[in-house]
Amino acid sequence: MARRPVRTNVVDGLSTLVGRQRELAALTAFVDAGARLLTIVGPGGVGKTRVATRLAVERIAAYS
């Protein structure tokens, strides 16, 4: 039986995510350790939404 694509409203960015591998790895570690809520803070324009969106896109399969 073929798997259907997961329906979601998460849209991956139109460009690549550059220079945030360390932050993405840290957030992934928190989620893997069982964190249910993460708060990403920082000044406007530093890429908080981009990192959060990429994390969501990478983890979609785990929550289908």
N, CA, C and O atoms as a GROMACS GRO file, in nm:
protein
  256
    1MET      N    1   0.084  -0.117   0.000
    1MET     CA    2   0.000   0.000   0.000
    1MET      C    3   0.089   0.124   0.000
    1MET      O    4   0.179   0.135   0.083
    2ALA      N    5   0.066   0.216  -0.090
    2ALA     CA    6   0.145   0.338  -0.100
    2ALA      C    7   0.101   0.438   0.005
    2ALA      O    8  -0.018   0.451   0.035
    3ARG      N    9   0.198   0.507   0.061
    3ARG     CA   10   0.166   0.610   0.161
    3ARG      C   11   0.122   0.736   0.092
    3ARG      O   12   0.179   0.778  -0.008
    4ARG      N   13   0.018   0.796   0.147
    4ARG     CA   14  -0.026   0.924   0.095
    4ARG      C   15   0.061   1.035   0.153
    4ARG      O   16   0.108   1.022   0.266
    5PRO      N   17   0.083   1.142   0.078
    5PRO     CA   18   0.158   1.255   0.133
    5PRO      C   19   0.084   1.314   0.253
    5PRO      O   20  -0.039   1.315   0.256
    6VAL      N   21   0.159   1.362   0.349
    6VAL     CA   22   0.100   1.421   0.468
    6VAL      C   23   0.043   1.558   0.432
    6VAL      O   24   0.113   1.641   0.374
    7ARG      N   25  -0.083   1.580   0.466
    7ARG     CA   26  -0.144   1.711   0.443
    7ARG      C   27  -0.110   1.802   0.559
    7ARG      O   28  -0.127   1.765   0.676
    8THR      N   29  -0.061   1.920   0.528
    8THR     CA   30  -0.021   2.014   0.631
    8THR      C   31  -0.032   2.156   0.578
    8THR      O   32  -0.038   2.178   0.457
    9ASN      N   33  -0.033   2.250   0.668
    9ASN     CA   34  -0.033   2.390   0.626
    9ASN      C   35   0.106   2.453   0.643
    9ASN      O   36   0.121   2.574   0.627
   10VAL      N   37   0.206   2.371   0.675
   10VAL     CA   38   0.343   2.420   0.689
   10VAL      C   39   0.404   2.431   0.550
   10VAL      O   40   0.406   2.334   0.474
   11VAL      N   41   0.455   2.550   0.519
   11VAL     CA   42   0.515   2.574   0.388
   11VAL      C   43   0.664   2.598   0.408
   11VAL      O   44   0.704   2.687   0.482
   12ASP      N   45   0.745   2.517   0.341
   12ASP     CA   46   0.889   2.533   0.351
   12ASP      C   47   0.930   2.660   0.278
   12ASP      O   48   0.864   2.702   0.183
   13GLY      N   49   1.039   2.722   0.324
   13GLY     CA   50   1.088   2.845   0.263
   13GLY      C   51   1.123   2.827   0.117
   13GLY      O   52   1.151   2.716   0.071
   14LEU      N   53   1.121   2.936   0.045
   14LEU     CA   54   1.151   2.932  -0.097
   14LEU      C   55   1.301   2.926  -0.124
   14LEU      O   56   1.343   2.892  -0.234
   15SER      N   57   1.381   2.958  -0.023
   15SER     CA   58   1.525   2.954  -0.041
   15SER      C   59   1.587   2.863   0.065
   15SER      O   60   1.518   2.816   0.156
   16THR      N   61   1.715   2.839   0.053
   16THR     CA   62   1.784   2.751   0.146
   16THR      C   63   1.807   2.820   0.280
   16THR      O   64   1.811   2.943   0.288
   17LEU      N   65   1.820   2.741   0.383
   17LEU     CA   66   1.849   2.790   0.516
   17LEU      C   67   2.000   2.786   0.534
   17LEU      O   68   2.059   2.678   0.534
   18VAL      N   69   2.062   2.901   0.549
   18VAL     CA   70   2.208   2.910   0.554
   18VAL      C   71   2.253   2.950   0.694
   18VAL      O   72   2.201   3.045   0.752
   19GLY      N   73   2.349   2.877   0.748
   19GLY     CA   74   2.412   2.915   0.873
   19GLY      C   75   2.332   2.890   0.999
   19GLY      O   76   2.361   2.951   1.102
   20ARG      N   77   2.232   2.805   0.996
   20ARG     CA   78   2.152   2.778   1.114
   20ARG      C   79   2.151   2.630   1.152
   20ARG      O   80   2.060   2.585   1.222
   21GLN      N   81   2.250   2.556   1.107
   21GLN     CA   82   2.255   2.413   1.136
   21GLN      C   83   2.269   2.386   1.285
   21GLN      O   84   2.208   2.292   1.337
   22ARG      N   85   2.349   2.467   1.355
   22ARG     CA   86   2.369   2.446   1.498
   22ARG      C   87   2.239   2.470   1.575
   22ARG      O   88   2.204   2.391   1.663
   23GLU      N   89   2.167   2.576   1.542
   23GLU     CA   90   2.041   2.605   1.608
   23GLU      C   91   1.937   2.498   1.577
   23GLU      O   92   1.863   2.456   1.666
   24LEU      N   93   1.932   2.455   1.453
   24LEU     CA   94   1.837   2.352   1.412
   24LEU      C   95   1.868   2.220   1.483
   24LEU      O   96   1.775   2.149   1.524
   25ALA      N   97   1.995   2.186   1.498
   25ALA     CA   98   2.034   2.064   1.568
   25ALA      C   99   1.995   2.072   1.716
   25ALA      O  100   1.949   1.973   1.773
   26ALA      N  101   2.012   2.188   1.777
   26ALA     CA  102   1.975   2.205   1.918
   26ALA      C  103   1.825   2.191   1.938
   26ALA      O  104   1.781   2.125   2.032
   27LEU      N  105   1.748   2.251   1.850
   27LEU     CA  106   1.602   2.240   1.860
   27LEU      C  107   1.556   2.096   1.837
   27LEU      O  108   1.467   2.048   1.906
   28THR      N  109   1.618   2.028   1.741
   28THR     CA  110   1.585   1.889   1.714
   28THR      C  111   1.616   1.802   1.836
   28THR      O  112   1.539   1.711   1.869
   29ALA      N  113   1.727   1.831   1.904
   29ALA     CA  114   1.762   1.755   2.024
   29ALA      C  115   1.658   1.774   2.134
   29ALA      O  116   1.623   1.679   2.204
   30PHE      N  117   1.609   1.898   2.150
   30PHE     CA  118   1.504   1.923   2.250
   30PHE      C  119   1.377   1.844   2.217
   30PHE      O  120   1.317   1.784   2.306
   31VAL      N  121   1.338   1.845   2.091
   31VAL     CA  122   1.217   1.773   2.050
   31VAL      C  123   1.237   1.623   2.069
   31VAL      O  124   1.147   1.554   2.117
   32ASP      N  125   1.353   1.572   2.031
   32ASP     CA  126   1.382   1.430   2.047
   32ASP      C  127   1.382   1.388   2.194
   32ASP      O  128   1.353   1.274   2.227
   33ALA      N  129   1.416   1.482   2.282
   33ALA     CA  130   1.419   1.454   2.426
   33ALA      C  131   1.280   1.462   2.489
   33ALA      O  132   1.264   1.436   2.608
   34GLY      N  133   1.180   1.500   2.409
   34GLY     CA  134   1.044   1.501   2.459
   34GLY      C  135   0.983   1.638   2.482
   34GLY      O  136   0.872   1.647   2.533
   35ALA      N  137   1.053   1.743   2.445
   35ALA     CA  138   0.998   1.878   2.462
   35ALA      C  139   0.872   1.893   2.378
   35ALA      O  140   0.869   1.856   2.260
   36ARG      N  141   0.768   1.947   2.439
   36ARG     CA  142   0.642   1.967   2.367
   36ARG      C  143   0.621   2.111   2.327
   36ARG      O  144   0.535   2.142   2.244
   37LEU      N  145   0.700   2.201   2.384
   37LEU     CA  146   0.688   2.343   2.354
   37LEU      C  147   0.828   2.403   2.351
   37LEU      O  148   0.906   2.384   2.444
   38LEU      N  149   0.858   2.475   2.246
   38LEU     CA  150   0.986   2.545   2.234
   38LEU      C  151   0.957   2.693   2.212
   38LEU      O  152   0.863   2.728   2.140
   39THR      N  153   1.036   2.778   2.273
   39THR     CA  154   1.024   2.921   2.251
   39THR      C  155   1.154   2.969   2.189
   39THR      O  156   1.262   2.951   2.246
   40ILE      N  157   1.144   3.029   2.073
   40ILE     CA  158   1.260   3.082   2.003
   40ILE      C  159   1.254   3.233   2.015
   40ILE      O  160   1.157   3.295   1.970
   41VAL      N  161   1.356   3.293   2.076
   41VAL     CA  162   1.356   3.437   2.098
   41VAL      C  163   1.474   3.502   2.029
   41VAL      O  164   1.576   3.438   2.004
   42GLY      N  165   1.458   3.630   1.998
   42GLY     CA  166   1.564   3.707   1.936
   42GLY      C  167   1.505   3.829   1.870
   42GLY      O  168   1.383   3.839   1.855
   43PRO      N  169   1.589   3.921   1.830
   43PRO     CA  170   1.539   4.042   1.765
   43PRO      C  171   1.477   4.011   1.629
   43PRO      O  172   1.504   3.908   1.569
   44GLY      N  173   1.395   4.101   1.585
   44GLY     CA  174   1.328   4.084   1.456
   44GLY      C  175   1.426   4.071   1.342
   44GLY      O  176   1.527   4.142   1.336
   45GLY      N  177   1.396   3.981   1.250
   45GLY     CA  178   1.476   3.968   1.130
   45GLY      C  179   1.594   3.872   1.138
   45GLY      O  180   1.672   3.864   1.043
   46VAL      N  181   1.609   3.800   1.250
   46VAL     CA  182   1.725   3.710   1.262
   46VAL      C  183   1.696   3.570   1.212
   46VAL      O  184   1.788   3.488   1.204
   47GLY      N  185   1.571   3.538   1.177
   47GLY     CA  186   1.540   3.408   1.119
   47GLY      C  187   1.469   3.310   1.209
   47GLY      O  188   1.474   3.190   1.185
   48LYS      N  189   1.404   3.360   1.313
   48LYS     CA  190   1.333   3.270   1.406
   48LYS      C  191   1.225   3.189   1.334
   48LYS      O  192   1.214   3.068   1.354
   49THR      N  193   1.148   3.255   1.253
   49THR     CA  194   1.040   3.186   1.182
   49THR      C  195   1.096   3.086   1.082
   49THR      O  196   1.041   2.977   1.067
   50ARG      N  197   1.202   3.122   1.012
   50ARG     CA  198   1.263   3.031   0.915
   50ARG      C  199   1.313   2.904   0.982
   50ARG      O  200   1.294   2.794   0.929
   51VAL      N  201   1.378   2.917   1.098
   51VAL     CA  202   1.430   2.801   1.169
   51VAL      C  203   1.314   2.715   1.220
   51VAL      O  204   1.318   2.593   1.206
   52ALA      N  205   1.212   2.777   1.276
   52ALA     CA  206   1.097   2.703   1.327
   52ALA      C  207   1.025   2.630   1.214
   52ALA      O  208   0.983   2.516   1.231
   53THR      N  209   1.010   2.695   1.101
   53THR     CA  210   0.944   2.634   0.986
   53THR      C  211   1.025   2.516   0.934
   53THR      O  212   0.968   2.412   0.902
   54ARG      N  213   1.155   2.530   0.925
   54ARG     CA  214   1.240   2.420   0.878
   54ARG      C  215   1.232   2.301   0.974
   54ARG      O  216   1.227   2.186   0.930
   55LEU      N  217   1.232   2.329   1.104
   55LEU     CA  218   1.217   2.222   1.203
   55LEU      C  219   1.085   2.149   1.182
   55LEU      O  220   1.080   2.026   1.185
   56ALA      N  221   0.978   2.224   1.161
   56ALA     CA  222   0.847   2.163   1.140
   56ALA      C  223   0.846   2.077   1.014
   56ALA      O  224   0.792   1.967   1.014
   57VAL      N  225   0.905   2.126   0.907
   57VAL     CA  226   0.909   2.051   0.781
   57VAL      C  227   0.987   1.921   0.799
   57VAL      O  228   0.947   1.816   0.747
   58GLU      N  229   1.098   1.928   0.871
   58GLU     CA  230   1.178   1.808   0.892
   58GLU      C  231   1.111   1.707   0.982
   58GLU      O  232   1.140   1.587   0.973
   59ARG      N  233   1.021   1.751   1.069
   59ARG     CA  234   0.957   1.663   1.167
   59ARG      C  235   0.815   1.623   1.130
   59ARG      O  236   0.751   1.551   1.208
   60ILE      N  237   0.764   1.665   1.017
   60ILE     CA  238   0.625   1.637   0.979
   60ILE      C  239   0.594   1.487   0.982
   60ILE      O  240   0.489   1.447   1.033
   61ALA      N  241   0.682   1.407   0.929
   61ALA     CA  242   0.657   1.262   0.920
   61ALA      C  243   0.637   1.199   1.057
   61ALA      O  244   0.562   1.102   1.071
   62ALA      N  245   0.702   1.254   1.159
   62ALA     CA  246   0.691   1.198   1.294
   62ALA      C  247   0.554   1.224   1.356
   62ALA      O  248   0.516   1.159   1.453
   63TYR      N  249   0.480   1.320   1.299
   63TYR     CA  250   0.352   1.358   1.357
   63TYR      C  251   0.235   1.334   1.262
   63TYR      O  252   0.129   1.394   1.277
   64SER      N  253   0.255   1.247   1.165
   64SER     CA  254   0.146   1.221   1.070
   64SER      C  255   0.047   1.119   1.125
   64SER      O  256  -0.051   1.086   1.058
   0.00000   0.00000   0.00000
